[in-house]
Structure formats: C-alpha cells, structure tokens
Amino acid sequence: MKSLSLRETAYETILEWIVSGRLPEGSVTSEIALTGVLDMSRTPVRAALQQLETEGYVRIAPKHGVHIVPSSAWRVGDLLETWIALIQFVYGLHHRSRKAEFAEAASFLLRTLEEDTPGTPDAINRLEGDIWRQWVALGQNREMIRLHDMTAAKLRWHRNDRRWRAPHRTETEPCLRNLLRAVISSPEDSGPDFFAYLHILKKTWH
C-alpha cells in the first residue's frame, strides 16, 4: 500500500507540473532528476512515468530521458469530442435527479459572468472548467471523473483562455449564459442551448 501511495503521489505531482507548465511542452527531464526533486526512490517514479507515457503525456526514451509530449501531438479534435460526449452523457443521465445541484453550479457561474467586473479571461476560463468538472462529479462515477480530468489536462483547459478574449468572447459568453439560464429554469429544454455552446467551444478552441 505504501508503494502504491507513493506512485500515486508521484503521478499526480508530475502531471500537475506538466499541466501547469513547470515541465514545459517539448522539454526533456529524467527519472533521476525527478526522483531527486520528489525525494522518492526510483521505483514509484518509474511507475508513475510509465502510466503517464501510457496516457500520452510523456515519451520515455532509454538513454535519452523523459520527453514532455507537446499538446499539438495530441488530436485536439478527438479530445474535444471525448470531453463533449462525457459532459452530455452525465448531464443527460442526471439532470432530472440532480436538478438542484446542476442549477446551483450553473447559478454560481452565471452570477460571475453578470458581475460588472467578472475577472480576467484566465479566471473565467478556470471557473468554467471547474463547473464542468463539478457536473461530472455529480454522477459519482470515479472512472468518468478520471476520464474528464485526463481529457481536460491534455486539452490544457485551464491554460486555454482564448475563447474568453476578443473577438471570441462576443460569441462564447452569450452562448454560455443562455445554457446556464436554461439549466437553471428548464433543464428539460436545454438541449438546443447545449448544442449551441458546444458548437462555439469547438469553433473557438485552438
């Protein structure tokens, strides 16, 4: 159990460094360097790197180090389709039984958007991503939550605030507001607003 706990700690830490940019895309590190920074033995770090390689975050090249795979190497369109399908599935499955919880999350984001100074594009983008994560978590399915987190991390969601900057914000914000209002007032009829938002999401992503 101790070894598994160390592996999970190493995995979560290295993944956070990749997503945050502390380990920049295209850079090279090594198992030895990571064991030193993490203050761990090589066994859990190696296991964590193998998992990260399986998931596409790194490429381990014997004698040449650990390469941080650029996000451009992933098929962003496929990742978006996966993320969209997951959000739609969870919402469709639970929006009636968990209506109050969905509405509460939607209300929080809508209030933020309707403030006079709702914050920087980066802050809104992060809040938007956090709200979708909350929605997936309402399904209480660990595999779905894991899939969401992995897909959002590969998309670099929290670093992709382009949609909340001019000129894209003029399309993104009204679509998201309409969706949030529909979720709050009439979730059964929110389908068209959902599709409109997802269309803008794909259109404005880079």
Salt bridges, closest charged atoms under 4 A:
GLU25 OE2 - ARG156 NE 3.18
GLU31 OE2 - ARG42 NE 2.87
GLU31 OE2 - ARG46 NH2 2.84
GLU55 OE2 - ARG146 NH2 2.29
ASP78 OD2 - ARG75 NE 3.10
GLU81 OE2 - LYS202 NZ 3.32
GLU101 OE2 - ARG98 NE 3.16
GLU114 OE2 - ARG181 NH2 2.99
ASP122 OD2 - ARG126 NE 3.52
GLU128 OE1 - ARG163 NH2 2.70
ASP130 OD1 - HIS158 NE2 3.32
ASP149 OD2 - ARG133 NH2 2.72
ASP149 OD1 - HIS148 ND1 3.18
ASP161 OD2 - ARG165 NH2 2.92
GLU171 OE2 - LYS203 NZ 2.86
GLU173 OE1 - ARG169 NE 2.84
GLU173 OE2 - ARG177 NH2 2.72
